[in-house]
Each structure stands twice: as C-alpha cells, then as structure tokens.
Amino acid sequence: MSTSTTPGGNEAYGRKPFKRSRSHFADRITADGADGWPVEPGRYRLVVSKACPWASRALVSRRLLGLEDALSLAVADPLQDDRSWRFTLDPGGRDPVLGIRYLSEAYDARETGYPGGVSVPAIVDVPSGKLVTNDFQQITLDFATEWTALHRPGAPDLYPVPLRAEIDRVMDGIYRDVNNGVYRCGFATGQREYEEACTALFRRLRGVSERLAGQRYLVGDGITEADIRLFTTLVRFDVVYHTHFKCNQWKIAEDPVLWAYARDLYQTPGFGDTVDFDHIKQHYYRVHTGINPTGIVAMGPDPALWETPHGREALA
C-alpha cells in the first residue's frame, strides 16, 4: 500500500479513472546478487502493513517458506499521517532494527527527493538503511525461487517450473479483475466506470468458483503463489470490500465454494496467523476519508466464522 491517500501498492486516484502505477524501486534480491543485492540471512528487513493485501502476500510467503529467521519483520501502524507509513507500534515510535520513525526515511536514503508514494511491502538493507525494492509483484516470486537456500525443510514449492505458465495466466486474470478490481470499484469516479469494474470482478469470482469446485487449489495439487494472491483479497472481501468499496453483488460467505476455499487456506499455518482483521478495518475505514468521511469502523463480520469446518480435505 502506498501513502495515506492511496490504497494498496503504488497507485493514484482522483477525478481520473483509478490507475495503479508501477513500482519505482524494482531491484531484486537474488541468489547470485545480479542486481547488487545477494540473498544473505539477516541482512534485510521486510516492512509490511497487516492492513495491506499486497504486503500480506509477503507475510504469507515468508511464513510458508520458513524465512522468519533469515528475514526480519517490521510492522507499520495501520493508520498513517502525512508522511505515510510509521512505526508507532514500536517502543518510542521507532523501528528497533532500522532506527527510523517513518518508512519514507529508507526511501530518502535510497533516492533523495523521490516524488512517488511510500508503499509496502518494502525490503530495506539493514546495514545501509536504504530501500532495496518495493516491487510487490516480484518480491514473493523471488522468495519462492531465489531464497531457496534459506527455505525451511519441507517448504512448499510456491512457483513450480512445470506450472509457471498456468500460474501466470491464472494470476493475471485474478490481479486485473479481483486484486486490483476491488480498488477500481472503490475508487471509481463515475457510475459507468464503477459498474464495469464491478461486473468484471464478479464475473471473475464466478469463474474462479467454478474452477475450485472440483480442485482444492487454483493450480496443481498444492498451494502456489496464485492461491496466496487470491487469498489476500478474499480475506478482506466481506470485512471491507463488500461495504466500503461497494463490491456488494454478493459476499464471499454466500458462495459455498469460495467460502470453503478461503477458510481452508485461512486455517493453514501461514495464512490465518498472518491476518489482523482489526488492522484491516482500522486502515480502510479510517484512512480512506474520501470514501468514509465519518471514519466510523464497521463492527462485523465475526472473525470466528473463519475457523468453522470447510470440508475441502475431500478434494486433496
């Protein structure tokens, strides 16, 4: 997610149709260090907001792959001020490892006067204090393919080579119509623009539901990057997108397949234990003042529903 006026990843909105901009800092941390940033345990710090679906991808991937000891974690306050993401959840209002109050300080250390938004997820080089990357699309793919030497024993292959073409195809549609689609609905500035985005969103959700009716995961026999990317939107759907972003043709809980699939993932270690519904609601309802000027935070739904049986084991 970007600055306090822009929701999720890097994006811009206003009177023009919603458009998400490309990540400005797209360096990669790789096994061979080709971009100048080699994979090294303990060298980097992952900065996230638990409110942000794009950052939550990195949280889930880090947990599933067992990278917690190799890559430390900083969690930003879900509420921002005019300098964007801040570390007010930490003692003294400073990140204890980086020693900074705002994520923007790591951006400034990398590029003075950078004019764009300050977004999460972000990876910071601890020794220099400089931002390495805010490329939310690439970070998790690199976790899966470049950080393999630091994966836990038995870690899943989240981006298996034989399935990559299909994973990419599935993720492309989900990104366009679902991950990004909810924002196109929420920040639409005209009725036609909103209806087109909402129609595409629910058409894609129906297609995904049909796909998942006969298989446990989106691609192949195990969890992949595609499931992570869909989950982080589904888990926020009923709690904020349905009401706050007017994605209200129906709730995920009203689709038996998607609701069971989402609970299946939620109850898998690495998914539900990285979700913070309070952070999600506080951010969306209180930061997006253009949509919710009163700042009133919705009370429901009951998060305990996510722990109910899902029955998806039969598809294993």
NORJO-V368941 format. One record per pair of residues at least 24 apart in sequence whose C-alpha atoms are under 10 Angstrom apart, sorted by the first residue. I is the first residue (numbers start at 1). J is the second residue. If there is no record, write none. Layout:
# NORJO-V368941
i->[I:I]
j->[J:J]
This chain:
# NORJO-V368941
i->[1:1:1:1:1:1:1:1:1:1:1:1:1:1:1:1:1:2:2:2:2:2:2:2:2:2:3:3:3:3:3:3:3:3:3:3:3:3:3:4:4:4:4:4:4:4:4:4:4:4:4:4:4:4:5:5:5:5:5:5:5:5:5:6:6:6:6:6:6:6:7:7:7:7:7:7:7:7:7:7:8:8:8:8:8:8:8:8:8:8:8:8:8:9:9:9:9:9:9:9:9:9:9:9:9:9:9:9:10:10:10:10:10:10:10:10:10:11:11:11:11:12:12:12:13:13:13:13:13:14:14:14:14:15:15:15:15:16:16:16:16:17:17:17:17:17:17:17:18:18:18:18:18:18:18:18:18:18:19:19:19:19:20:20:20:21:21:22:22:22:22:23:23:23:23:23:23:23:23:23:24:24:24:24:24:24:25:25:25:25:25:25:25:25:25:26:26:26:26:26:26:26:26:27:27:27:27:27:27:27:28:28:28:28:28:28:28:28:28:29:29:29:29:29:29:29:29:29:30:30:30:30:30:31:31:31:31:31:31:32:33:35:36:37:37:38:38:39:39:39:39:39:39:39:39:39:40:40:40:40:40:41:41:41:41:41:41:41:41:41:42:42:42:42:42:42:42:43:43:43:43:43:43:43:43:44:44:44:44:44:44:44:44:44:44:44:44:44:44:44:45:45:45:45:45:45:45:45:45:45:45:45:45:45:45:46:46:46:46:46:46:46:46:46:46:46:46:46:46:47:47:47:47:47:47:47:47:47:47:47:47:47:47:47:47:48:48:48:48:48:48:48:48:48:48:48:48:48:49:49:49:49:49:49:49:49:49:49:49:49:49:49:49:49:50:50:50:50:50:50:50:50:50:50:50:50:50:50:51:51:51:51:51:51:51:51:51:51:51:51:51:51:51:51:52:52:52:52:52:52:52:52:52:52:52:53:53:53:53:53:53:53:53:53:53:53:53:53:53:54:54:54:54:54:54:54:54:54:54:54:55:55:55:55:55:55:55:55:55:56:56:56:56:56:56:56:56:56:56:56:56:57:57:57:57:57:57:57:57:57:57:57:57:57:57:57:58:58:58:58:58:58:58:58:58:58:58:58:59:59:59:59:59:59:59:59:60:60:60:60:60:60:60:60:60:60:60:60:60:61:61:61:61:61:61:61:61:61:61:61:61:62:62:62:62:62:63:63:63:63:63:63:63:63:64:64:64:64:64:64:64:64:64:64:64:64:64:65:65:65:65:65:65:65:65:65:65:65:65:65:65:66:66:66:66:66:66:66:66:67:67:67:67:67:67:67:68:68:68:69:69:70:70:70:71:71:72:72:72:73:73:74:74:74:74:75:75:76:76:76:76:76:77:77:77:78:78:78:78:78:78:78:78:78:79:79:79:79:79:79:79:80:80:80:81:83:83:84:84:84:85:85:85:97:97:97:98:98:98:98:98:98:98:99:99:100:103:104:105:105:105:106:106:106:107:107:107:107:137:137:140:140:140:141:144:144:156:156:156:157:157:157:157:158:158:158:158:158:158:158:159:159:159:159:160:160:160:162:163:163:163:164:164:164:164:166:166:166:166:167:167:167:167:167:167:167:168:168:169:170:170:170:170:170:170:171:171:171:171:171:171:171:172:173:173:173:174:174:174:174:174:174:174:174:175:175:175:175:176:176:176:177:177:177:177:177:178:178:178:178:178:178:178:178:178:179:179:179:179:179:179:180:181:181:182:182:182:182:182:182:182:182:183:183:183:183:184:185:185:185:185:185:186:186:186:186:186:186:186:186:186:187:187:187:187:187:188:194:194:194:195:197:198:198:198:198:198:199:199:201:201:202:202:202:202:205:205:205:205:205:206:206:206:208:208:209:209:209:209:209:209:210:210:211:212:212:212:212:212:213:213:213:213:213:213:213:214:214:214:214:215:215:215:215:215:216:216:216:216:216:216:216:216:216:216:217:217:217:217:217:217:218:221:221:222:223:227:227:227:228:228:228:230:231:231:231:231:231:231:231:231:232:232:232:232:233:234:234:234:234:234:235:235:235:235:235:235:235:235:235:235:235:236:236:236:236:238:238:239:239:239:239:239:239:239:239:239:239:239:240:240:240:240:240:240:240:240:240:240:240:241:243:244:244:244:244:244:244:244:244:245:245:245:253:253:256:257:257:259:259:260:260:260:260:260:260:261:261:261:262:262:263:263:263:263:263:263:263:263:264:264:264:264:264:264:264:264:265:265:265:266:266:267:267:267:267:267:272:272:276:277:277:277]
j->[48:49:51:52:53:54:55:84:85:117:118:119:120:121:122:134:136:52:84:85:116:117:118:119:120:121:80:81:82:83:84:85:104:116:117:118:119:120:287:78:79:80:81:82:83:84:85:117:118:119:283:287:288:289:80:81:82:84:117:287:288:289:290:84:117:118:119:187:287:288:52:53:119:183:186:187:283:284:287:288:49:51:52:53:54:55:119:120:121:136:179:180:183:52:53:54:55:117:118:119:120:121:122:134:135:136:137:180:54:116:117:118:119:120:134:135:136:116:117:119:183:116:117:187:183:184:187:188:189:187:188:189:290:187:188:189:190:187:188:189:190:184:187:188:189:190:193:194:180:181:183:184:185:186:187:188:189:193:180:183:184:187:180:183:184:116:117:134:135:136:137:116:117:119:133:134:135:136:137:138:114:116:117:133:134:135:107:110:111:122:131:132:133:134:135:132:133:134:135:136:137:138:139:131:132:133:134:135:138:139:123:132:133:134:135:138:139:142:146:123:132:133:138:139:142:143:146:147:142:143:145:146:147:142:145:146:147:148:149:146:146:132:132:125:132:146:147:70:71:142:143:146:147:148:149:150:70:71:147:149:150:67:68:69:70:71:72:147:149:150:68:69:70:71:72:125:126:70:71:72:124:125:126:127:128:70:71:72:73:98:123:124:125:126:127:128:129:130:131:132:70:71:72:73:74:97:98:122:123:124:125:126:129:131:132:71:72:73:74:75:120:121:122:123:124:125:126:133:134:72:73:74:75:76:85:87:95:103:119:120:121:122:123:124:134:73:74:75:76:77:78:85:103:119:120:121:122:123:74:75:76:77:78:79:85:86:119:120:121:122:276:279:280:283:75:76:77:78:120:121:274:275:276:277:278:279:280:283:75:76:77:78:79:236:275:276:277:278:279:280:281:282:283:284:78:119:120:121:232:233:236:279:280:283:284:120:121:179:228:229:230:231:232:233:234:235:236:275:280:119:120:121:135:136:137:140:179:229:232:233:119:120:121:122:134:136:139:140:232:120:121:136:228:229:231:232:233:271:274:275:276:121:136:137:139:140:225:227:228:229:230:231:232:233:271:274:120:121:122:136:137:138:139:140:141:143:228:229:121:140:228:270:271:273:274:275:140:225:228:229:231:232:269:270:271:272:273:274:275:139:140:141:143:144:156:158:224:225:228:270:271:140:143:144:151:270:151:152:155:269:270:271:273:274:144:151:152:154:155:156:157:158:223:268:269:270:271:143:144:147:148:150:151:152:153:154:155:156:157:158:270:150:151:152:153:154:155:156:270:143:147:148:150:151:152:155:150:151:152:150:152:147:150:151:123:150:97:123:126:97:123:98:103:122:123:120:121:101:102:103:120:279:279:282:283:278:279:280:281:282:283:284:286:287:279:280:282:283:284:286:287:283:286:287:287:117:118:117:118:119:118:119:120:126:127:129:124:125:126:127:128:129:130:126:129:129:131:131:129:130:131:130:131:132:131:132:133:134:175:229:225:228:229:225:224:225:222:223:224:222:223:224:225:222:223:224:225:226:227:228:223:224:225:226:220:224:225:220:219:220:224:219:224:225:226:218:219:220:226:218:219:220:224:225:226:227:225:226:226:208:218:219:226:227:230:218:225:226:227:228:229:230:226:201:204:208:201:204:205:208:226:229:230:233:226:229:230:233:200:201:204:201:202:203:204:205:202:203:204:205:229:230:233:234:237:229:230:231:232:233:234:233:233:247:233:237:241:242:244:245:246:247:241:245:246:247:245:241:244:245:246:247:241:242:243:244:245:246:247:288:291:245:246:288:290:291:245:245:246:247:247:247:245:246:247:248:249:247:249:247:249:247:248:249:250:230:234:252:255:258:255:257:258:257:258:255:256:257:258:259:261:257:258:257:257:258:260:261:315:256:257:258:260:261:312:315:257:312:314:315:261:312:314:315:316:257:260:261:264:265:312:313:314:315:316:261:264:265:312:315:316:261:315:316:316:265:261:262:265:265:270:271:262:258:261:262:263:265:266:271:272:262:266:271:275:262:258:259:261:262:263:259:262:263:265:266:271:272:275:277:280:306:275:277:280:281:300:301:277:278:280:281:284:298:299:300:301:302:303:277:280:281:282:283:284:285:297:298:300:301:284:298:281:284:285:288:291:292:297:298:284:291:292:305:306:310:310:312:306:310:306:308:309:310:311:312:310:311:312:306:310:305:306:307:308:309:310:311:312:306:307:308:309:310:311:312:313:306:310:312:306:307:306:307:308:309:310:306:307:303:301:302:303]
